């Protein structure tokens, strides 16, 4: 595993000898614009390994993406290699269908301390809730970013991440109406504590999320990538492109339903992904978590 090979993968050409917020932000942004958040392995008959070298080979050498336990584990290795003070944390993701947080830890994120200030760095949440900059760990402070306003709230040692969303506009109302453009307003993302975690603590979650029928990742094939102005996402056959804040407090959302024969080409052209095995898209409702 070579740090220069990783930076070639993310097209990062800046310096990395300074351990400062500007460099950390630049590294994060190059990662999320080059490495998709995706679970396509599950729908190609491949297993997702909780192993750093496996994540490195998949993401850096095979130019794939991954989910949080691959992406953020790799990102933690990058930052630690450069000398950053990095701690793994575990989160429980908010499930809007049931208005509840996951009962067990199901998300890996990073805490990075710079100049005695803690920041949350998350390069693997994907979709429209992906932060574009490290967030200072302060309760109740709005932290505006291009995707929207993020903030943390802390209650009795539990930290909650939420995002304030903008209005959304779609030029094709017939498509958007049937595909539930989200309402504007505040939306919970996940909760976490500052208890340091070891990667082994995520092994059960890594298995559960790719095998249980109630898992979002079993129910839906997902691939999303941040761009310089918004996001691209392929969920099942639904391809979405979003441009953030294209006019005052309004995100532009364009949705297209792809035919089977368009899937492979779209993955290559829009996400730079070429799969080794046959991919079977899926997009169904989750079963209620038991």
C-alpha positions in Angstrom: 0.0 0.0 0.0 1.5 3.3 -1.2 0.3 6.8 -0.2 1.4 8.2 -3.6 -0.7 5.5 -5.4 -3.7 6.5 -3.3 -3.2 10.2 -4.2 -2.9 9.3 -7.9 -6.3 7.5 -7.5 -7.9 10.7 -6.1 -6.1 13.1 -8.4 -4.7 14.9 -5.4 -1.6 16.9 -6.4 -1.3 19.3 -3.5 1.3 19.1 -0.7 0.7 17.0 2.3 3.6 17.9 4.5 1.5 20.4 6.6 -1.0 18.9 9.0 -3.6 21.7 8.8 -7.3 22.1 8.2 -6.8 23.3 4.6 -4.9 20.2 3.6 -7.3 17.9 5.5 -10.2 19.5 3.6 -8.5 19.2 0.3 -7.7 15.5 0.8 -11.3 14.8 1.9 -12.8 16.6 -1.1 -10.6 14.8 -3.6 -11.6 11.5 -2.0 -15.4 12.0 -2.2 -15.1 13.3 -5.8 -13.1 10.3 -7.0 -14.3 7.4 -4.8 -18.0 6.5 -5.1 -20.0 5.5 -2.1 -21.3 2.2 -3.4 -22.5 -1.3 -2.4 -22.4 -2.8 -5.8 -20.4 -5.8 -4.6 -23.4 -7.2 -2.8 -25.4 -7.2 -6.0 -22.6 -8.8 -8.0 -22.3 -11.8 -5.7 -19.1 -10.5 -4.0 -18.6 -10.2 -0.3 -17.4 -6.9 1.3 -14.4 -7.6 3.5 -13.5 -5.7 6.6 -9.9 -5.6 5.7 -7.7 -2.6 5.0 -5.6 -4.2 2.3 -8.8 -5.5 0.6 -10.3 -2.0 0.7 -7.0 -0.6 -0.7 -6.9 -3.0 -3.6 -10.6 -2.5 -4.4 -10.7 1.3 -4.2 -7.1 2.3 -5.3 -6.1 -0.5 -7.7 -9.5 -1.6 -9.1 -10.8 2.0 -9.1 -14.0 0.9 -7.3 -15.8 2.7 -4.5 -17.1 1.2 -1.2 -19.2 1.8 1.8 -18.2 3.5 5.1 -16.2 0.5 6.5 -14.1 0.4 3.4 -13.9 4.1 2.5 -13.4 5.6 6.0 -11.0 2.8 7.0 -8.9 3.6 4.0 -9.1 7.3 4.7 -8.0 6.7 8.3 -5.0 4.9 7.0 -4.1 7.8 4.7 -4.4 10.4 7.4 -2.5 8.3 10.0 0.2 7.7 7.4 0.5 11.5 7.0 0.7 11.9 10.8 -2.8 13.1 11.7 -4.3 12.2 15.1 -7.2 9.9 14.0 -9.7 8.0 16.1 -12.4 5.6 14.7 -15.9 6.3 15.9 -19.2 4.4 15.5 -22.5 5.9 14.6 -26.1 4.8 14.3 -27.8 6.0 11.1 -31.2 7.6 11.1 -33.8 5.6 9.2 -36.5 8.0 7.8 -38.9 5.3 6.9 -39.3 4.3 10.5 -38.4 7.7 12.2 -35.7 6.0 14.3 -32.0 5.5 14.6 -30.5 2.0 13.9 -30.5 -0.2 17.0 -26.8 -1.0 16.6 -23.8 0.8 15.3 -23.8 0.7 11.5 -21.6 3.5 10.4 -17.8 4.2 10.7 -16.6 7.8 10.9 -13.4 9.5 12.0 -12.4 12.1 14.6 -9.3 14.1 13.7 -7.7 16.4 16.3 -5.9 19.5 14.8 -4.3 22.1 17.1 -6.2 20.6 20.1 -9.6 21.0 18.2 -11.6 17.9 17.4 -13.1 17.6 13.9 -15.4 14.9 12.4 -14.2 13.7 9.1 -16.6 11.4 7.1 -15.7 10.5 3.5 -18.3 7.8 3.2 -21.9 8.7 3.9 -22.8 9.4 0.3 -25.8 10.8 -1.5 -27.0 14.3 -0.4 -25.9 13.9 3.3 -22.2 13.7 2.5 -20.2 16.5 4.2 -17.7 18.3 2.0 -15.6 19.7 4.7 -14.4 18.4 8.1 -16.8 19.6 10.8 -15.7 21.1 14.0 -17.1 19.2 17.0 -19.2 21.9 18.5 -22.8 21.5 19.7 -25.5 23.8 18.3 -23.3 25.7 15.8 -24.5 25.9 12.2 -21.7 24.9 9.8 -22.7 25.9 6.2 -21.3 23.9 3.4 -22.1 23.7 -0.3 -24.5 20.7 0.2 -26.4 22.6 2.9 -26.1 23.6 6.6 -24.8 20.9 8.9 -24.8 21.0 12.7 -24.1 18.8 15.7 -26.2 18.7 18.8 -24.9 17.1 22.0 -27.1 15.6 24.7 -25.7 13.6 27.6 -22.6 12.6 25.7 -24.5 11.6 22.6 -23.8 13.6 19.5 -26.4 14.1 16.7 -25.6 15.2 13.2 -28.3 16.9 11.2 -28.6 18.7 7.9 -30.9 21.6 6.9 -32.0 20.9 3.3 -32.9 23.4 0.6 -35.9 23.4 -1.6 -35.6 21.1 -4.6 -36.7 21.8 -8.2 -37.0 19.3 -11.0 -37.5 20.4 -14.6 -39.5 17.1 -15.3 -42.3 17.3 -12.8 -43.9 14.0 -14.0 -40.8 12.0 -13.1 -40.0 13.9 -9.8 -43.6 13.6 -8.5 -43.4 9.8 -8.7 -40.0 9.6 -7.1 -40.5 11.7 -3.9 -38.3 14.7 -4.0 -37.5 15.4 -0.4 -39.1 18.2 1.5 -36.9 21.0 2.7 -36.2 21.3 6.4 -34.0 19.7 9.0 -33.2 16.1 8.7 -31.3 13.8 11.2 -28.4 12.0 9.7 -26.8 9.9 12.5 -25.9 9.8 16.2 -22.6 8.8 17.7 -20.5 9.0 20.9 -16.8 9.8 21.3 -16.0 6.3 22.5 -12.9 5.2 20.5 -13.6 2.1 18.3 -11.4 -0.6 17.0 -12.1 -1.8 13.4 -13.0 -5.3 14.8 -16.0 -3.8 16.5 -17.6 -3.3 13.1 -17.2 -6.9 11.9 -20.8 -7.9 13.0 -22.2 -4.8 11.3 -20.2 -5.4 8.2 -21.7 -8.9 7.9 -25.3 -7.9 8.9 -25.6 -5.0 6.4 -24.8 -7.3 3.4 -26.8 -10.3 4.5 -30.0 -9.3 6.3 -33.1 -8.7 4.2 -34.0 -5.6 6.3 -30.7 -3.9 5.4 -30.9 -0.9 3.1 -27.9 -2.2 1.2 -29.5 -5.6 0.5 -32.8 -3.9 -0.6 -31.1 -1.3 -2.9 -28.1 -1.2 -5.1 -26.5 2.2 -4.5 -23.7 4.2 -6.2 -23.2 7.9 -5.5 -20.4 10.3 -6.2 -19.9 13.9 -5.2 -19.1 16.4 -8.1 -17.7 19.9 -7.9 -21.2 21.3 -7.9 -23.5 18.5 -6.5 -23.9 14.7 -6.7 -24.7 11.9 -9.1 -26.5 8.8 -7.8 -27.7 5.5 -9.2 -30.2 3.7 -7.0 -31.5 0.6 -8.7 -32.4 1.9 -12.2 -33.0 5.5 -11.0 -30.2 7.9 -12.0 -30.2 11.3 -10.3 -28.1 14.3 -10.9 -28.3 17.2 -8.3 -26.8 20.6 -8.6 -26.6 22.3 -5.2 -27.9 25.9 -4.8 -28.3 26.5 -8.5 -30.4 29.5 -7.6 -31.3 31.1 -4.2 -31.8 28.3 -1.7 -32.8 25.8 -4.4 -31.2 22.5 -5.5 -31.8 21.4 -9.1 -32.7 17.7 -9.3 -32.9 15.7 -12.6 -34.1 12.1 -12.5 -34.0 9.5 -15.3 -35.0 5.8 -15.2 -32.4 3.8 -17.0 -33.0 0.7 -19.2 -31.0 -2.4 -18.2 -28.7 -1.9 -21.2 -27.8 1.6 -20.0 -26.6 0.6 -16.5 -23.1 -0.6 -17.4 -22.4 2.4 -19.6 -23.7 4.8 -16.9 -21.5 3.3 -14.2 -18.4 3.7 -16.5 -19.2 7.2 -17.8 -20.6 8.8 -14.6 -18.8 6.9 -11.8 -15.7 5.5 -13.6 -16.7 2.0 -12.4 -16.1 -1.2 -14.3 -17.4 -4.3 -12.6 -15.8 -7.8 -12.8 -19.0 -9.7 -12.3 -22.6 -9.4 -13.6 -24.5 -6.7 -11.7 -28.2 -7.1 -10.9 -29.8 -3.7 -9.9 -32.4 -3.6 -7.2 -34.5 -1.0 -5.6 -37.2 -2.3 -3.2 -38.6 -1.2 0.1 -36.9 -2.4 3.2 -38.5 -4.8 5.6 -39.0 -3.4 9.1 -35.9 -4.0 11.2 -36.4 -6.6 13.9 
